[in-house]
Amino acid sequence: MSKLDRLIDNKVLQNISVWIFIYLIGLVSIQSDNVLLDAFLGVIFLAVPVYIHNLKILPLFFSKHKWLALFLFVLNIALFTCIGLYFLSDALNHFEWRMVYNMVGILILVLFVGSALKVAGDSFTRRQQEKDAELKLLKAQLNPHFLFNTLNNLYGLSVVKSDKLPNLMLKLSDLLRYSLYDTKDKFVPLEEEIKYLENYISLEKIRLEKTTINFKIKGNITNKQIAPMLLIVFVENAFKHLSTENGKVDINIFPEENKLHFSCKNTIDLENPIEESLEKGRSGIGLVNAKKRLALIYPEQHDLKITNHKDNFHVDLILDLP
């Protein structure tokens, strides 16, 4: 990123530029003996309700609390209209009703302009973050360590001419095709995502013959969609940090009408602390990026709980399905 790009993306400079522009408008529109000071005080006065609106009230309009947002929007305008009229009438030594209309109109105009700039800026930032998340997702397709180990295991089966080999080769082929070609859309059929998990688990079973692996699906998975390769992050980490002795992995998927409940629980390898490797994202996508993808694709439409007990690690995720 060039210096110019960094300056353009700097939110502090963006805000300063907007207020300088408003200050210049004030200089040519305000008629007073001390126009420089009055224009500056006007900018300070308008900045307070704008930032209250953008930081606290505006996000509520995009949540389930729209009526509360509307109430706070009106309250914000009413409060600063009263404050503005108090100082304005005191400075002019008189009061007129048109001052009320003018003050309300100015506040509404400034708040709407501020909201438009805020939404446009957040939309641009979100698109950039989505692109970054997509790049990390591509890097995660497919974990080369997993692929290398799987090919070695398949080679071992080919040497002894195991009857399992053709079916497992087919599963590996499906796994590669899905991860490389079928995950370009924002949402994919839940059936395909679950089939991907099943193929992944089947290949892991080659390496972990003594591990107890339970994978249960309860409910209707047809006609439902989900963000691609979202659940595999938690499943892959479950196998990566699995305890070597008496290892156990429990994966449960419970689709409902408009929700999906996903649970993944595994025993922990105490010699390999899970927090550090998960946060660093050794799989290429990691817990940090998984949380980012959830926040971008399912804003206020998911509930993620991660519990790290002494002997097991538990991920519990509830998604609102599109």
N, C-alpha and C positions, 0 to 999 in steps of 0.2 A: 504494500500500500504506500503510495506516494505521500509526501508532506501535505500536498494540496488536498488529497482525499481525507487525510487525518483531520485537517482543519475543517473541512466540510462536514465530517461526521461528528465533530466535537459539539456536544449538546450545549455546553456553556457558551461557546462562541455563537451558536445558533440563537440562543435566548438573548444574548447581549445585542446581536444584530437587529433582532425584531424590536427590542425596546429602544434602541437608538433611532430606528425608523419612526416609531411612534413619537419619540421625543422631537424629531424634526418636524413631524406633522403638527405637533403642539406649538412649535416655534412660529409657524406661519399662520396658525388659526387662532391662537390666544391673543387677545388684546388687553394688555396691562402695562403698567409702568416697569415692572420687573419680569419680563416675559421668560427670561432664562430660568429663573427660580421657579416661577409658576408652572412652566412646562415640566421641569424636573419633579416637582411635587405631584403633578398630575400623573406622571409615569409611576411614581412610587405608590400613589393611591390606587391606580388600576392594577398594578402588579399583584397586590395582595389578594383580591378576589379571584384573579385569573389563576394563580397558583393553587389557591384553595380548591377551585373548581377542577383544574386539570389533575391534581394529585389525589384528591379525596372524593370528589363528586362524580367526575366523568367516568371512572372505572365502574361505578355502580350502575350506569346506564347499560353496560354490557354484561351485567349479571342478573340474578333473579330479583334484585332489589330496585327495580326501575321506579316504583312509586316513591320510595325513600329518596332516590336520586332527584326526582322531580321536586319533591318537597324541599330538599336541601338547596337545589338550584334557585328556587323562588326565595328561600330564606336568605341565601347569599346575596342576591340582588337587593332584597328589601333592606338588609342590614347596612350594606355599603351605600345604598341610596340615602338612608337616614344620616349616615356619617358624612357623606359628601355634601348633603344639603345643610347640615349643621355648620360646617366650616365655610361653605360658599355663601350662605345667607349672612353669616357673621362678618365675612370679608366685604360683602356688598352692602351691608346694613339694611337689607330689605329681603322679603320673600315673595315669590310669585309661583303660582301653581305650574306654569310652564317649565319651571326649573325642575320639578319632579319628573315631568314627561321626558325632558331632555336627559336628565341623569339616568333614568331607567333605560332609555334608548341607547345611551352611550355604553352602559354596562352590558346590556344584552348583546350589542354589536361586538364589543371587545371579547366577551366570553365565547361567542360563537366563532369569531376569528381564531381565538386562542385554542378552542376545541378542535377546529379544522386543522390547524398546524400541528397540534399534539397527535391527532389521529393519523395524519399523513406521515409524521415522523416515526410514530410507533409501527405503522404498517411497513414502512421502508426497512426499519430495524428488524422487524419480524421476518420479512422476506429474506434478509441477509442471514439471519440465524437459521432459517429453514434450509438455505443453501449450504450453510456450514454443517448442519445436521445431516443433510443428504450426502455430503462428501464423506463424513465420518461413517455413515451407513455403508457407503460403497467400499470404504476401506475395510469394513468388518465383514464383507462378503467375499469369501468365507474365511474363517479363522485358519490361517495356513498351518498352524500346529495341529489342529484337529484333522485337517485334510491329510497331512503327512502321516500322522499316527494311523488314520483309517486305512490309507493305502498300504502301509506296512502290515496291518492286520489282515487286510484282504489278500496280500501276497502270501502271508502265512497260511491262509485258508486254501489258496490255490495250490500250494506245495503239497498239502495233504489231500487235495481234491475233495474238499468239503462240499456237501450238497447245499450248504447255506450260501455259497459264493454267488450264484446267479441272482438270487433275490436281493442280496446286499448290494451288489453292483448296480442293480436297478434303482435301489433306494438312494445310493450315492449320486446316480445320474439325475434323479428327480430333485435331490437336494441342491445340486449345482445349478440346474436349469432354473429352479425357482429363485434362488438367491441372486442369480446373474441377470435374468431376463424378466421375471414375473413380478418384480417389486418396484417398478418405475412409477406406478400410480400412487396417489396419496393414500388410497384405501384399497385393500384387496379382500376377496371373499374369506370369511373366517374359516371355511372348510379347507381352503388352500393353506392357510397359516397353520392350522392344526395338523394337516398332513405333513407339512414341513417339520413340525416338532416331532411327529411320530417317526419320520425318517431319521432325524437327528438322533433320537433316543435309541432307535434300533441299531444304529452304527456304534453308539457309545456302549451298548450292551456287549459288543464284541470285546471291548477293552476291559469291561468291568463285569466279568462273569459271576463274581462272588457278591456283587452289590445288589441289594433289594431295590428294584425300581418299580414304582406304582404310577401309572398314568391313567387318570380317569376323566371321562367327559360325561356330564350329566345334563341333558337338555337338548334342545333343538339348535343346531349350528347352521342350518340352511338360511339363505337370504339375509345374512348378517355380514357386516364388513368391519375391518379393523386396519389400523396402520401396519404396514408390512414390517416384518422382522422386529416387532416390538417385544414380544414375549420371549423370543429366543435368547435375549440378553440375560434374563434371569435364569433360564434353564441352563445355558452354557456355563454361567458362573457357579451354579449348583454343582455341576459335574467337576468343574475345575478345582473347587475348594472342598471336594468331598473327602471325608475321612477314609483312610486306607483300610481300616479294620472295622468290620460290622457297618459298612457304609449303607446309607439308605437315602433314597430320593422319592419324595411324594409330590406329584404334580396333579393338580385338580383344576378343571375348567368347567364352570357352571354358567352357561349362557341363559339369560332370561329374555323377556320380551324386548326391552330396550337397554339392558345392562349385560355386562360380562364380568363374572367373578373369577379371577385367576389366583391360584395359590401354588407356591413352590417352596418346599421345605427340604432341607438336606442336613445331614450330620456334617460337622466341621472338622477339617484337618487342623488340629491345634498347632501343628508345627509350621503352618503357613497362614499367618494372620489375614483374615479376610478383608478387614476394613481398608488396609493400605492398597492391596491389589485391586479391589473393586473401584476405589476412588480414582486410581490411576488409569483404570480401564485397559488392562493388559489384553483384553479380547479385541481391542480396536474400537469399541463403542463405549463400554463401561457404564457404570451406574450413573455417573454425572451426565453423560450424554442421553441416557435413557430418560432421566428426569427432565432434561431439556426438551426432548422430543414430546414427552407427555404434556409439558407446559405449553408447547407450541401447537400441538395437534388437538389436544383435549383440554383447553383452558377451562378451569372450573367444572370439568366433566370427568374428573378422575379422583380417586382416593388411593394413594399409595402408602402402605405401611411396611416398613422393613425392620425386623426385629432380630437382633443378634444375641442369642442366648449363649450359655456356657458351652453347650454341646451341639447346638443346631442353629441354622440360619433360616429365617422365614420371611418370604416376600408375599404380601397380600395386596392385590390390586383389583379395584373395581372401576370399570370404564362405562361411561354412557355411550352406547353404540349409535352411530349416525343412522 
